[in-house]
Amino acid sequence: MATTETNVIACHNVDRTTEQTELARRIAELGEWFHNIDLKGVPTAPRHFLGDFPQVKWKQIASVFPEDMTGATVLDLGCNGGFYSIEMKRRGASRVLGVDVDDRYLNQARFAAETLGLDIQFEKRSVYDIDQIPGEFDYVFFMGVFYHLRYPLYALDKVIKKVKGKLIFQTMIRGSLASPQLKDDYHFWNKDIFNNPDFPCMYFIENRYAGDPTNWWIPNHGAMEGMLRSSGLEIMTHPEPETWVCETTHAQRDGKYILDHELAGTL
Ligand SMILES: C[S@@+](CC[C@H](N)C(=O)[O-])C[C@H]1O[C@@H](n2cnc3c(N)ncnc32)[C@H](O)[C@@H]1O
């Protein structure tokens, strides 16, 4: 190899190392990351307790989305460091809006998108306030948030109003993974059903689970599928044990959403 060529390669390597050192510094400055995102060769959370997270989840759900999402709109609720927002933008979604309540995560998400040159909107907003976001979205991500809420069904019933196409829903699941065969009704004195671990139930965490005081309600499989159906969703696919892809085929009764019926006392 000619000396000039060797020098150019060496200079390029020095530039790259300098850029990566600066990136690593900025990543560290933004606090501890929950999302491991590859920022030009520098991982943001390489020692995550769940492994390469959420890449491990993404691998199982990626096929749900078209490779070319040109024109699609996406709402990412509880977007955290922006992993899913970034994947949607990479597939060409025209508008991606990520919302979260936590400034640390929002700053990380903004930094990640900017570093990767992706135009994504990030907003500080609670899932309880999403009715203030105008319009509906082709894809709504509601991943990893449900069990962090004290009012999970209230939030789910609100989220549904924002879904034009698909809801991608994920929650922590504990207890039975079975799909119970349920009757339409049970006698008041039938107490046996509650001793069946497959019967739909949500575990309430008064103190902490996994060291986290915001883990409030953890459903078993039967309860989660029941709640999704009861909120007016049709389960289209269940690509992995904690994730469901749903559509809002029967989200309204008599032209009104379930949330509005419930709040008006007409359900
Ligand atoms: C376990 S992380 C899940 C992150 C990401 N959605 C995922 O699946 O990898 C939970 C996220 O929900 C956010 N969050 C918690 N309560 C929220 C609320 N009321 N509204 C919006 N985001 C919330 C947290 O700040 C955090 O970023």
The ligand as an ORCA input file, in Angstrom:
! r2SCAN-3c Opt
* xyz 0 1
  C     -40.338     -0.209     30.714
  S     -40.159      1.307     29.860
  C     -40.704      0.801     28.240
  C     -40.050      1.594     27.154
  C     -40.418      1.194     25.732
  N     -41.760      1.526     25.404
  C     -40.142     -0.267     25.524
  O     -41.072     -1.051     25.366
  O     -38.980     -0.650     25.503
  C     -41.528      2.284     30.436
  C     -41.547      3.691     29.865
  O     -42.831      4.258     30.101
  C     -42.665      5.581     30.534
  N     -43.860      5.953     31.285
  C     -44.229      5.596     32.538
  N     -45.409      6.142     32.858
  C     -45.821      6.862     31.775
  C     -46.951      7.660     31.487
  N     -47.912      7.840     32.386
  N     -47.037      8.240     30.284
  C     -46.061      8.076     29.350
  N     -44.954      7.337     29.576
  C     -44.828      6.737     30.770
  C     -41.379      5.539     31.361
  O     -40.815      6.805     31.551
  C     -40.529      4.614     30.524
  O     -39.833      5.299     29.532
*
